[in-house]
Amino acid sequence: MKSVLEKTRDPLWQRTMAVRIDFNNMLSPVIGREEGLDPDALFGMQKRIDEVDAMIRNRSGKGSEFLGFMDLPYKGEEELDRIQKTADHLAAMSDIHVILGIGGSYLGSRAVIEALLPTYRNETDRTKRHERPRIYFEGNNMDPDAFSALMDLLPKKKPANLAETFSLNVVSKSGGTVETAVAFRFFHKLAKEVYGNDYAKYVVATTDASKGKLRAIADVEGFETYVIPDDVGGRYSVLTPVGLLPSAVAGVNIYGLIAGARYMAERCKDTDLKKNPAYMLAALNHLSYTKGKNVSIMASWCKALEFFGFWHDQLCAESLGKDEMGRVPLTSVNTRDLHARGQEIQDGPRNTVVTNLVVENFNHEVVVPRVDTDLDGLNYLAGKTLGEMQIKAMAGTCYAYARDGRPSMNVLIPELNAFTLGQLFYLFELSIVAEGYLMGINPLDQPGVEAYKKFMFGNLGRADMNKYKEEFDARPKGSSDYLVG
């Protein structure tokens, strides 16, 4: 896989793979003065962008101790080599690999795997998976039915062959996140029952360097461990072992991911709005928000990027939803969701910006056949590819929005590969931080997340949260008059 780096270092190839942003349909000359952004106002933000850049580069803004994600594209290949070696070992010894984590501890790796590997890879045989295991995610909910369904796939005694063998990667900074910790208790117990004294070699823990419950368990049990850096928050951790190890186990080229992120990081060193895609994205979203566009739909025009949208949902919501501010991120896949959400976007409240993720060249060509009878009336499409149809559908949809004064922009992805996906991750991470600083908030903390946890743990009987249980029990009670059914 490292040989791919030779191509990623070619400046000409890099330019052909550069992710771009087309924001014509955000601007007043195209969609009208009332709903569109004034180009002079947009480019007039340059001074503020320069100030934000200084806060980021000098690490002087709020939450700057968590800007370590900016250093990740420059990590040495030695760490990547170690991750790849562990991944190859896990892949060789198991045909089922389970990743336990929630939020930033799983959304990034799932986004990578679903973007870069075949949609139905778990249903194919091992040869077609290039000798890599099937990948499953758990520890991200407390759904007993889903949990049991996965447990039923796993062996209850020592596997008779490789196809029944499973390995495990538990991802948690603290080890105290209840969804992941409870799941790990079950899988940990199962691994001991299935593998006996050899169970530890089937388990990897990705956690804190020196503290926390999972670190303590890993040290006692002798698991191989990977460290979540102290200066990288969970939702920014996809380019750490949190995202890289599961991706490598599945067979993703992690060297290409890092190379793509580094390429975008280099592009974003120029603060000029006309050259910096991350800062332009931040400026567009911030100005739109100040004009009342508080709903942000990320529309992927391929199924492979749906989980990238979910990853972005967390990144945006947790970073910008502060002090009663912040746009609401939503994810859709088109053309699928045009049949569900399209009506509201086109004809509902004028509070939405659509960001289209557009893959310009697909990996496969599927040509619509000609049928002599033409009973379905589709021969006008004969000879066209599904990819061509998708691009034309996207262009028509954006024009329909524009002619009605509804803003949208396109993130143009030349083709979907590890290099371009690495660009996307870094692009949106840096853009969100810049947007947060434009808002005057700390985009790198998440104080609101703690509120629900206190009452959840209180209800579950955790002793140190007893006062929250008492408050919950004393809450105003509802009336049966307001219960239907």
Secondary structure, DSSP 8 states (H G I E B T S, - for coil): -TTHHHHHT-HHHHHHT--EEE-GGGBHHHH-TTTSB-HHHHHTTHHHHHHHHHHHHTT-STTGGGBGGGGGGG--HHHHHHHHHHHHHHHHH-SEEEEE--GGGTHHHHHHHHHHS-TTGGGS-TTTTTT--EEEEESS---HHHHHHHHHHS-SSS-SSGGG-EEEEEE-SSS--HHHHHHHHHHHHHHHHHHGGGGGGGEEEEE-SS-SHHHHHHHHHT-EEEE--TTB-GGG-TTSHHHHHHHHHHT--HHHHHHHHHHHHHHTTS--TTT-HHHHHHHHHHHHHHTT--EEEEEESSGGGHHHHHHHHHHHHHHH--TT---EEEEEETTGGGGTTHHHHHHS-S-EEEEEEEEEE-S---B----SS-TTS-GGGTT-BHHHHHHHHHHHHHHHHHHTT--EEEEEEEE-SHHHHHHHHHHHHHHHHHHHHHHTS-TT--TTHHHHHHHHHHHHT-GGGHHHHHHHHTS----GGG---
